[in-house]
Amino acid sequence: MLEVLYPASIVIFALSLLYLLSRIKLIPQSKTGLIQRYGIYYKPISPGFHFLVPFVDKMVVFDVDRKLNLNREIVEINGEPRATLSVQVAYKVIDEKDYHDKNVDQFMRSLLIDITKEYIKNYGTSGISQQKIALTTRYKGAILNRVVEWGIDLSEIDLLMVMEIPSHQ
Protein backbone atom coordinates (compact mmCIF):
# COMPACT_ATOMS: atom_id res chain seq x y z
CA MET A 1 0.00 0.00 0.00
CA LEU A 2 2.83 2.42 0.85
CA GLU A 3 4.45 1.66 -2.51
CA VAL A 4 1.41 3.25 -4.23
CA LEU A 5 0.83 6.17 -1.80
CA TYR A 6 4.40 7.39 -1.81
CA PRO A 7 4.71 8.01 -5.61
CA ALA A 8 1.16 9.38 -5.77
CA SER A 9 1.84 11.87 -2.96
CA ILE A 10 5.05 13.01 -4.70
CA VAL A 11 3.12 13.59 -7.95
CA ILE A 12 0.33 15.49 -6.12
CA PHE A 13 2.89 17.58 -4.23
CA ALA A 14 4.82 18.38 -7.43
CA LEU A 15 1.64 19.42 -9.29
CA SER A 16 0.48 21.56 -6.35
CA LEU A 17 3.87 23.24 -6.14
CA LEU A 18 3.89 23.84 -9.89
CA TYR A 19 0.42 25.41 -9.72
CA LEU A 20 1.39 27.67 -6.81
CA LEU A 21 4.51 28.79 -8.65
CA SER A 22 2.37 29.64 -11.67
CA ARG A 23 0.39 32.06 -9.47
CA ILE A 24 3.50 34.26 -9.05
CA LYS A 25 3.25 37.05 -11.64
CA LEU A 26 5.68 39.75 -12.72
CA ILE A 27 4.53 43.17 -13.85
CA PRO A 28 7.17 45.04 -15.91
CA GLN A 29 8.20 48.57 -14.92
CA SER A 30 6.31 50.30 -17.77
CA LYS A 31 2.99 48.65 -16.90
CA THR A 32 0.48 48.54 -14.07
CA GLY A 33 -2.05 45.99 -13.06
CA LEU A 34 -5.39 45.37 -11.41
CA ILE A 35 -6.34 42.48 -9.20
CA GLN A 36 -9.85 41.17 -9.70
CA ARG A 37 -11.06 39.06 -6.80
CA TYR A 38 -14.02 36.86 -7.69
CA GLY A 39 -14.36 38.92 -10.90
CA ILE A 40 -14.73 42.26 -9.09
CA TYR A 41 -12.11 45.03 -8.98
CA TYR A 42 -10.09 44.58 -5.80
CA LYS A 43 -7.00 46.78 -5.95
CA PRO A 44 -4.34 48.25 -8.24
CA ILE A 45 -0.87 46.75 -8.12
CA SER A 46 2.47 48.29 -8.95
CA PRO A 47 5.30 46.81 -11.01
CA GLY A 48 7.13 43.89 -9.42
CA PHE A 49 6.40 40.32 -8.29
CA HIS A 50 2.92 39.47 -6.99
CA PHE A 51 1.27 36.32 -5.71
CA LEU A 52 -2.31 35.72 -6.81
CA VAL A 53 -4.61 33.76 -4.53
CA PRO A 54 -5.40 30.46 -6.29
CA PHE A 55 -8.92 30.11 -7.73
CA VAL A 56 -9.81 33.62 -6.47
CA ASP A 57 -7.64 36.30 -8.11
CA LYS A 58 -7.20 37.30 -11.71
CA MET A 59 -4.75 39.97 -12.89
CA VAL A 60 -5.19 42.46 -15.73
CA VAL A 61 -2.01 44.21 -16.94
CA PHE A 62 -1.90 47.31 -19.16
CA ASP A 63 0.50 50.08 -20.23
CA VAL A 64 0.78 53.15 -18.00
CA ASP A 65 1.84 55.41 -20.87
CA ARG A 66 -0.65 55.27 -23.70
CA LYS A 67 -0.99 56.93 -27.07
CA LEU A 68 -4.10 57.35 -29.20
CA ASN A 69 -3.55 57.93 -32.91
CA LEU A 70 -6.38 59.16 -35.10
CA ASN A 71 -5.25 59.08 -38.70
CA ARG A 72 -7.37 60.76 -41.35
CA GLU A 73 -10.63 60.44 -39.44
CA ILE A 74 -13.49 61.79 -41.53
CA VAL A 75 -15.66 64.37 -39.77
CA GLU A 76 -19.23 64.32 -41.07
CA ILE A 77 -21.89 66.95 -40.48
CA ASN A 78 -25.45 66.06 -41.47
CA GLY A 79 -24.15 62.94 -43.23
CA GLU A 80 -21.79 64.94 -45.44
CA PRO A 81 -17.99 64.61 -45.02
CA ARG A 82 -16.61 68.05 -44.20
CA ALA A 83 -13.03 67.54 -42.95
CA THR A 84 -10.31 65.01 -42.25
CA LEU A 85 -8.53 64.94 -38.93
CA SER A 86 -5.22 63.44 -37.78
CA VAL A 87 -4.39 63.75 -34.07
CA GLN A 88 -2.01 62.08 -31.61
CA VAL A 89 -2.89 62.14 -27.92
CA ALA A 90 -0.40 60.86 -25.33
CA TYR A 91 -1.63 60.24 -21.80
CA LYS A 92 -0.67 58.45 -18.62
CA VAL A 93 -2.95 56.22 -16.57
CA ILE A 94 -3.14 57.66 -13.03
CA ASP A 95 -6.24 55.92 -11.63
CA GLU A 96 -6.23 52.30 -12.71
CA LYS A 97 -9.79 51.56 -11.58
CA ASP A 98 -11.44 54.45 -13.45
CA TYR A 99 -9.30 53.83 -16.52
CA HIS A 100 -10.01 50.11 -16.50
CA ASP A 101 -13.77 50.60 -16.12
CA LYS A 102 -14.02 52.78 -19.23
CA ASN A 103 -12.97 52.62 -22.86
CA VAL A 104 -10.96 55.86 -22.71
CA ASP A 105 -9.61 55.61 -26.27
CA GLN A 106 -13.11 55.34 -27.72
CA PHE A 107 -14.44 58.17 -25.52
CA MET A 108 -11.48 60.37 -26.50
CA ARG A 109 -11.96 59.62 -30.21
CA SER A 110 -15.65 60.57 -29.99
CA LEU A 111 -14.82 63.71 -28.02
CA LEU A 112 -12.22 64.91 -30.56
CA ILE A 113 -14.58 64.34 -33.47
CA ASP A 114 -17.47 66.07 -31.66
CA ILE A 115 -15.31 69.11 -30.86
CA THR A 116 -14.22 69.29 -34.50
CA LYS A 117 -17.86 69.11 -35.63
CA GLU A 118 -18.82 71.90 -33.24
CA TYR A 119 -15.88 74.00 -34.42
CA ILE A 120 -16.87 73.52 -38.07
CA LYS A 121 -20.51 74.38 -37.30
CA ASN A 122 -19.43 77.62 -35.59
CA TYR A 123 -16.61 78.73 -37.89
CA GLY A 124 -16.92 76.69 -41.10
CA THR A 125 -14.16 74.83 -42.85
CA SER A 126 -12.69 77.74 -44.74
CA GLY A 127 -9.12 78.14 -43.51
CA ILE A 128 -9.50 75.41 -40.91
CA SER A 129 -5.95 74.15 -41.50
CA GLN A 130 -4.64 77.53 -40.27
CA GLN A 131 -6.73 77.25 -37.06
CA LYS A 132 -4.76 74.37 -35.57
CA ILE A 133 -3.79 76.26 -32.40
CA ALA A 134 -7.39 77.22 -31.59
CA LEU A 135 -8.63 73.70 -32.26
CA THR A 136 -5.81 72.13 -30.22
CA THR A 137 -6.68 74.42 -27.30
CA ARG A 138 -10.31 73.27 -27.46
CA TYR A 139 -9.17 69.62 -27.49
CA LYS A 140 -6.94 70.15 -24.46
CA GLY A 141 -9.69 71.89 -22.50
CA ALA A 142 -12.26 69.20 -23.23
CA ILE A 143 -9.88 66.37 -22.34
CA LEU A 144 -8.68 68.11 -19.17
CA ASN A 145 -12.33 68.41 -18.05
CA ARG A 146 -12.56 64.62 -18.17
CA VAL A 147 -9.15 63.66 -16.74
CA VAL A 148 -10.51 62.71 -13.30
CA GLU A 149 -13.51 60.87 -14.76
CA TRP A 150 -11.30 58.81 -17.08
CA GLY A 151 -8.44 58.21 -14.61
CA ILE A 152 -5.76 59.69 -16.90
CA ASP A 153 -3.31 62.58 -17.05
CA LEU A 154 -2.91 64.30 -20.43
CA SER A 155 0.75 64.28 -21.48
CA GLU A 156 0.63 65.72 -24.98
CA ILE A 157 -1.78 66.44 -27.80
CA ASP A 158 -0.54 67.03 -31.32
CA LEU A 159 -2.93 68.06 -34.09
CA LEU A 160 -1.07 66.77 -37.13
CA MET A 161 -3.59 67.71 -39.78
CA VAL A 162 -7.07 69.08 -40.18
CA MET A 163 -8.18 69.66 -43.73
CA GLU A 164 -11.37 70.69 -45.46
CA ILE A 165 -13.06 68.21 -47.77
CA PRO A 166 -14.51 70.13 -50.71
CA SER A 167 -18.24 69.62 -51.16
CA HIS A 168 -19.53 68.09 -54.40
CA GLN A 169 -22.21 70.73 -54.98
KOLDRENMAR-142305 format. One record per residue (C-alpha): residue in one letter; z, y, x. Coordinates in pm, whole numbers, plus 50000, padded with zeros to 5 digits. Example, Ala and Ser with C-alpha at 12.3 -4.5 7.8 and 13.67 -1.06 7.14 Angstrom:
<atoms>
<atom code="a" z="50780" y="49550" x="51230"/>
<atom code="s" z="50714" y="49894" x="51367"/>
</atoms>
This chain:
<atoms>
<atom code="m" z="50000" y="50000" x="50000"/>
<atom code="l" z="50085" y="50242" x="50283"/>
<atom code="e" z="49749" y="50166" x="50445"/>
<atom code="v" z="49577" y="50325" x="50141"/>
<atom code="l" z="49820" y="50617" x="50083"/>
<atom code="y" z="49819" y="50739" x="50440"/>
<atom code="p" z="49439" y="50801" x="50471"/>
<atom code="a" z="49423" y="50938" x="50116"/>
<atom code="s" z="49704" y="51187" x="50184"/>
<atom code="i" z="49530" y="51301" x="50505"/>
<atom code="v" z="49205" y="51359" x="50312"/>
<atom code="i" z="49388" y="51549" x="50033"/>
<atom code="f" z="49577" y="51758" x="50289"/>
<atom code="a" z="49257" y="51838" x="50482"/>
<atom code="l" z="49071" y="51942" x="50164"/>
<atom code="s" z="49365" y="52156" x="50048"/>
<atom code="l" z="49386" y="52324" x="50387"/>
<atom code="l" z="49011" y="52384" x="50389"/>
<atom code="y" z="49028" y="52541" x="50042"/>
<atom code="l" z="49319" y="52767" x="50139"/>
<atom code="l" z="49135" y="52879" x="50451"/>
<atom code="s" z="48833" y="52964" x="50237"/>
<atom code="r" z="49053" y="53206" x="50039"/>
<atom code="i" z="49095" y="53426" x="50350"/>
<atom code="k" z="48836" y="53705" x="50325"/>
<atom code="l" z="48728" y="53975" x="50568"/>
<atom code="i" z="48615" y="54317" x="50453"/>
<atom code="p" z="48409" y="54504" x="50717"/>
<atom code="q" z="48508" y="54857" x="50820"/>
<atom code="s" z="48223" y="55030" x="50631"/>
<atom code="k" z="48310" y="54865" x="50299"/>
<atom code="t" z="48593" y="54854" x="50048"/>
<atom code="g" z="48694" y="54599" x="49795"/>
<atom code="l" z="48859" y="54537" x="49461"/>
<atom code="i" z="49080" y="54248" x="49366"/>
<atom code="q" z="49030" y="54117" x="49015"/>
<atom code="r" z="49320" y="53906" x="48894"/>
<atom code="y" z="49231" y="53686" x="48598"/>
<atom code="g" z="48910" y="53892" x="48564"/>
<atom code="i" z="49091" y="54226" x="48527"/>
<atom code="y" z="49102" y="54503" x="48789"/>
<atom code="y" z="49420" y="54458" x="48991"/>
<atom code="k" z="49405" y="54678" x="49300"/>
<atom code="p" z="49176" y="54825" x="49566"/>
<atom code="i" z="49188" y="54675" x="49913"/>
<atom code="s" z="49105" y="54829" x="50247"/>
<atom code="p" z="48899" y="54681" x="50530"/>
<atom code="g" z="49058" y="54389" x="50713"/>
<atom code="f" z="49171" y="54032" x="50640"/>
<atom code="h" z="49301" y="53947" x="50292"/>
<atom code="f" z="49429" y="53632" x="50127"/>
<atom code="l" z="49319" y="53572" x="49769"/>
<atom code="v" z="49547" y="53376" x="49539"/>
<atom code="p" z="49371" y="53046" x="49460"/>
<atom code="f" z="49227" y="53011" x="49108"/>
<atom code="v" z="49353" y="53362" x="49019"/>
<atom code="d" z="49189" y="53630" x="49236"/>
<atom code="k" z="48829" y="53730" x="49280"/>
<atom code="m" z="48711" y="53997" x="49525"/>
<atom code="v" z="48427" y="54246" x="49481"/>
<atom code="v" z="48306" y="54421" x="49799"/>
<atom code="f" z="48084" y="54731" x="49810"/>
<atom code="d" z="47977" y="55008" x="50050"/>
<atom code="v" z="48200" y="55315" x="50078"/>
<atom code="d" z="47913" y="55541" x="50184"/>
<atom code="r" z="47630" y="55527" x="49935"/>
<atom code="k" z="47293" y="55693" x="49901"/>
<atom code="l" z="47080" y="55735" x="49590"/>
<atom code="n" z="46709" y="55793" x="49645"/>
<atom code="l" z="46490" y="55916" x="49362"/>
<atom code="n" z="46130" y="55908" x="49475"/>
<atom code="r" z="45865" y="56076" x="49263"/>
<atom code="e" z="46056" y="56044" x="48937"/>
<atom code="i" z="45847" y="56179" x="48651"/>
<atom code="v" z="46023" y="56437" x="48434"/>
<atom code="e" z="45893" y="56432" x="48077"/>
<atom code="i" z="45952" y="56695" x="47811"/>
<atom code="n" z="45853" y="56606" x="47455"/>
<atom code="g" z="45677" y="56294" x="47585"/>
<atom code="e" z="45456" y="56494" x="47821"/>
<atom code="p" z="45498" y="56461" x="48201"/>
<atom code="r" z="45580" y="56805" x="48339"/>
<atom code="a" z="45705" y="56754" x="48697"/>
<atom code="t" z="45775" y="56501" x="48969"/>
<atom code="l" z="46107" y="56494" x="49147"/>
<atom code="s" z="46222" y="56344" x="49478"/>
<atom code="v" z="46593" y="56375" x="49561"/>
<atom code="q" z="46839" y="56208" x="49799"/>
<atom code="v" z="47208" y="56214" x="49711"/>
<atom code="a" z="47467" y="56086" x="49960"/>
<atom code="y" z="47820" y="56024" x="49837"/>
<atom code="k" z="48138" y="55845" x="49933"/>
<atom code="v" z="48343" y="55622" x="49705"/>
<atom code="i" z="48697" y="55766" x="49686"/>
<atom code="d" z="48837" y="55592" x="49376"/>
<atom code="e" z="48729" y="55230" x="49377"/>
<atom code="k" z="48842" y="55156" x="49021"/>
<atom code="d" z="48655" y="55445" x="48856"/>
<atom code="y" z="48348" y="55383" x="49070"/>
<atom code="h" z="48350" y="55011" x="48999"/>
<atom code="d" z="48388" y="55060" x="48623"/>
<atom code="k" z="48077" y="55278" x="48598"/>
<atom code="n" z="47714" y="55262" x="48703"/>
<atom code="v" z="47729" y="55586" x="48904"/>
<atom code="d" z="47373" y="55561" x="49039"/>
<atom code="q" z="47228" y="55534" x="48689"/>
<atom code="f" z="47448" y="55817" x="48556"/>
<atom code="m" z="47350" y="56037" x="48852"/>
<atom code="r" z="46979" y="55962" x="48804"/>
<atom code="s" z="47001" y="56057" x="48435"/>
<atom code="l" z="47198" y="56371" x="48518"/>
<atom code="l" z="46944" y="56491" x="48778"/>
<atom code="i" z="46653" y="56434" x="48542"/>
<atom code="d" z="46834" y="56607" x="48253"/>
<atom code="i" z="46914" y="56911" x="48469"/>
<atom code="t" z="46550" y="56929" x="48578"/>
<atom code="k" z="46437" y="56911" x="48214"/>
<atom code="e" z="46676" y="57190" x="48118"/>
<atom code="y" z="46558" y="57400" x="48412"/>
<atom code="i" z="46193" y="57352" x="48313"/>
<atom code="k" z="46270" y="57438" x="47949"/>
<atom code="n" z="46441" y="57762" x="48057"/>
<atom code="y" z="46211" y="57873" x="48339"/>
<atom code="g" z="45890" y="57669" x="48308"/>
<atom code="t" z="45715" y="57483" x="48584"/>
<atom code="s" z="45526" y="57774" x="48731"/>
<atom code="g" z="45649" y="57814" x="49088"/>
<atom code="i" z="45909" y="57541" x="49050"/>
<atom code="s" z="45850" y="57415" x="49405"/>
<atom code="q" z="45973" y="57753" x="49536"/>
<atom code="q" z="46294" y="57725" x="49327"/>
<atom code="k" z="46443" y="57437" x="49524"/>
<atom code="i" z="46760" y="57626" x="49621"/>
<atom code="a" z="46841" y="57722" x="49261"/>
<atom code="l" z="46774" y="57370" x="49137"/>
<atom code="t" z="46978" y="57213" x="49419"/>
<atom code="t" z="47270" y="57442" x="49332"/>
<atom code="r" z="47254" y="57327" x="48969"/>
<atom code="y" z="47251" y="56962" x="49083"/>
<atom code="k" z="47554" y="57015" x="49306"/>
<atom code="g" z="47750" y="57189" x="49031"/>
<atom code="a" z="47677" y="56920" x="48774"/>
<atom code="i" z="47766" y="56637" x="49012"/>
<atom code="l" z="48083" y="56811" x="49132"/>
<atom code="n" z="48195" y="56841" x="48767"/>
<atom code="r" z="48183" y="56462" x="48744"/>
<atom code="v" z="48326" y="56366" x="49085"/>
<atom code="v" z="48670" y="56271" x="48949"/>
<atom code="e" z="48524" y="56087" x="48649"/>
<atom code="w" z="48292" y="55881" x="48870"/>
<atom code="g" z="48539" y="55821" x="49156"/>
<atom code="i" z="48310" y="55969" x="49424"/>
<atom code="d" z="48295" y="56258" x="49669"/>
<atom code="l" z="47957" y="56430" x="49709"/>
<atom code="s" z="47852" y="56428" x="50075"/>
<atom code="e" z="47502" y="56572" x="50063"/>
<atom code="i" z="47220" y="56644" x="49822"/>
<atom code="d" z="46868" y="56703" x="49946"/>
<atom code="l" z="46591" y="56806" x="49707"/>
<atom code="l" z="46287" y="56677" x="49893"/>
<atom code="m" z="46022" y="56771" x="49641"/>
<atom code="v" z="45982" y="56908" x="49293"/>
<atom code="m" z="45627" y="56966" x="49182"/>
<atom code="e" z="45454" y="57069" x="48863"/>
<atom code="i" z="45223" y="56821" x="48694"/>
<atom code="p" z="44929" y="57013" x="48549"/>
<atom code="s" z="44884" y="56962" x="48176"/>
<atom code="h" z="44560" y="56809" x="48047"/>
<atom code="q" z="44502" y="57073" x="47779"/>
</atoms>
